[in-house]
Amino acid sequence: MTKSQASRSGLDVDSVVWTALDLMDEQGADAVSIRSIATRLDVRMNTVLWHAKTKARLRELMADAIIAKASTDDLPDDPHDRVRELAHRYRRALLSHRDGASIVAGTYAAEPATLGFADALVGALLADGHGEKEAVWLCWTVVYFTLGLAQEEQAFPDPGDHRLASAVTAGAYPALARVLPHFDRAGFDERFDFGLDLVLRRG
């Protein structure tokens, strides 16, 4: 396909990415493919590939579009508060799409929105008095913690799924049995704030 043919199709890379995200929201990340996007857009697969190049590249662009929802505008003046607000915005962006955390965690997207968010977070950490190495490592820690907890939240079983409780109570897991009531979906917001406090306090 030539550039002029791609242009005549009326398609652009943003349309491909947002179609992929729509499919993911409806059916999950595993349902997103070059073929499924082409079918949804009623174009040839080559037309989608012209814009997305490969499935790996598509996932990078999807990840960056998800992170773009974590706005770096209108942040608190206090740098410590700014770090916390950025972390909360990052989590909300991940949770705004089904399987969003898995897509972002599975890519290395050196794209504008991702880099802009990282720059804002590192900048806030530097302004909060952290050294350069510490600011980078704290940035990683905040991002990895947020990604991990968001992935768990998005994969959490339905309320009627009692596999964990059954396995714990049927086995020799006394410590887990003691704390079992705290393995609860309702605790994700509190767990996030608890973990973020620990990370930033230690840093």
C-alpha positions in Angstrom: 0.0 0.0 0.0 1.3 3.5 -0.9 1.0 6.6 1.3 -1.7 8.0 -1.1 -3.7 4.8 -0.9 -3.6 4.9 2.9 -4.7 8.5 2.8 -7.6 7.8 0.5 -8.9 5.2 2.9 -9.8 8.0 5.3 -8.0 6.2 8.1 -5.3 7.5 10.4 -3.3 6.0 13.2 -5.5 7.5 15.9 -8.6 5.8 14.4 -6.7 2.5 14.5 -5.6 3.0 18.1 -9.1 4.0 19.4 -10.7 1.2 17.5 -8.3 -1.2 19.2 -9.1 0.3 22.6 -12.9 0.0 21.9 -12.5 -3.6 21.0 -10.5 -4.2 24.2 -13.1 -2.5 26.3 -15.8 -4.7 24.8 -14.0 -8.1 24.6 -10.7 -7.9 26.4 -7.1 -7.5 25.2 -6.9 -11.0 23.7 -9.6 -10.0 21.2 -7.5 -7.2 19.7 -5.8 -8.1 16.5 -5.0 -6.5 13.2 -7.8 -8.6 11.6 -10.4 -7.6 14.2 -9.5 -3.9 13.8 -9.8 -4.2 10.0 -13.1 -6.0 10.3 -14.4 -3.3 12.7 -13.3 -0.5 10.4 -14.4 -2.3 7.2 -10.9 -2.0 5.6 -8.2 -4.4 4.5 -5.7 -5.7 7.0 -2.9 -4.0 4.9 -4.6 -0.7 5.6 -4.4 -1.2 9.3 -0.8 -2.5 9.1 0.2 0.7 7.2 -0.6 2.7 10.3 0.1 0.2 13.1 3.1 -1.6 11.4 3.0 -4.6 13.8 0.9 -5.9 16.7 3.7 -5.0 19.1 3.7 -1.4 17.7 0.0 -1.3 18.0 0.2 -2.2 21.7 2.8 0.5 22.3 0.4 3.1 20.7 -2.5 1.8 22.8 -0.4 2.0 25.9 0.5 5.6 25.2 -3.1 6.5 24.5 -4.1 5.1 27.9 -1.3 7.0 29.7 -2.4 10.2 27.8 -5.5 10.1 30.1 -3.2 10.8 33.0 -3.2 14.6 32.6 -0.1 16.6 33.8 -2.1 19.8 33.8 -3.4 21.7 36.9 -1.2 19.9 39.4 -0.7 20.9 43.0 2.1 23.4 43.7 3.5 21.4 46.6 5.8 18.8 45.0 4.9 16.0 47.4 1.2 16.5 46.7 2.1 16.7 43.0 3.7 13.2 43.2 0.6 11.7 44.9 -1.8 13.4 42.5 0.2 12.1 39.5 0.2 8.6 40.9 -3.6 8.7 41.4 -4.1 10.0 37.8 -1.9 7.2 36.5 -4.0 4.6 38.3 -7.3 6.1 37.0 -5.9 6.1 33.5 -5.0 2.4 33.7 -8.4 1.5 35.2 -10.3 3.6 32.5 -9.9 0.7 30.0 -10.5 -3.0 30.4 -7.1 -4.7 30.7 -5.5 -1.2 30.5 -2.9 -2.1 33.1 -1.9 -5.3 31.3 -1.4 -3.4 28.0 0.8 -0.7 29.6 2.8 -3.2 31.7 3.5 -5.3 28.6 5.0 -2.6 26.6 8.1 -0.3 26.5 6.4 2.8 25.0 8.9 5.6 24.5 6.0 7.7 23.2 5.0 11.4 23.9 2.3 10.9 26.5 4.3 8.2 28.4 7.5 10.3 28.4 5.5 13.5 29.3 4.0 11.7 32.3 7.4 10.3 33.4 9.0 13.8 33.1 6.3 15.3 35.3 6.7 12.6 37.9 10.5 12.7 38.0 10.3 16.5 38.0 8.0 16.5 41.1 10.3 14.0 42.9 13.3 16.2 42.2 11.4 19.3 43.4 10.5 17.3 46.5 14.2 17.1 47.4 15.2 13.7 46.0 18.5 13.2 44.3 18.6 12.3 40.6 19.1 8.6 41.1 16.6 8.4 43.9 14.0 10.3 41.8 14.4 7.8 38.9 14.2 4.8 41.2 11.2 6.2 43.1 9.5 6.9 39.8 10.0 3.3 38.8 8.7 2.1 42.2 5.5 4.2 42.0 4.8 3.1 38.4 5.5 -0.6 39.1 3.4 -0.6 42.2 0.5 1.2 40.5 0.7 -1.1 37.5 0.8 -4.3 39.6 -2.1 -3.3 41.8 -4.2 -2.1 38.8 -3.6 -5.4 37.1 -4.7 -7.3 40.1 -7.8 -5.1 40.5 -8.7 -5.7 36.8 -8.3 -9.4 37.1 -10.0 -9.7 40.5 -12.7 -12.5 40.5 -16.4 -11.7 40.6 -17.9 -11.4 44.1 -19.4 -14.9 43.7 -16.0 -16.5 43.1 -15.0 -18.2 46.4 -11.9 -20.2 45.1 -9.5 -18.3 47.3 -11.5 -18.7 50.5 -12.1 -22.4 49.8 -8.4 -23.1 49.1 -7.2 -21.2 52.2 -9.7 -22.7 54.6 -9.2 -26.2 53.2 -5.4 -26.1 53.4 -2.7 -25.4 56.1 -2.5 -21.6 55.7 -3.1 -20.3 59.1 -1.7 -16.8 58.5 -3.8 -16.4 55.3 -6.9 -17.7 57.0 -6.5 -15.1 59.7 -6.3 -12.2 57.3 -8.7 -13.6 54.7 -11.4 -10.9 55.2 -9.0 -8.3 54.1 -8.6 -9.9 50.6 -11.5 -7.8 49.3 -12.2 -5.8 46.2 -13.5 -2.9 48.3 -10.0 -2.4 49.6 -8.2 -1.5 46.4 -8.5 2.3 46.9 -7.2 2.0 50.5 -4.5 -0.5 49.5 -3.3 2.0 46.9 -3.0 4.9 49.3 -1.4 2.6 51.9 1.2 1.4 49.5 1.9 4.8 48.1 2.4 6.3 51.5 4.9 3.6 52.3 6.8 4.1 49.1 7.0 7.9 49.4 7.7 7.8 53.2 10.6 5.4 52.7 11.9 7.5 49.8 
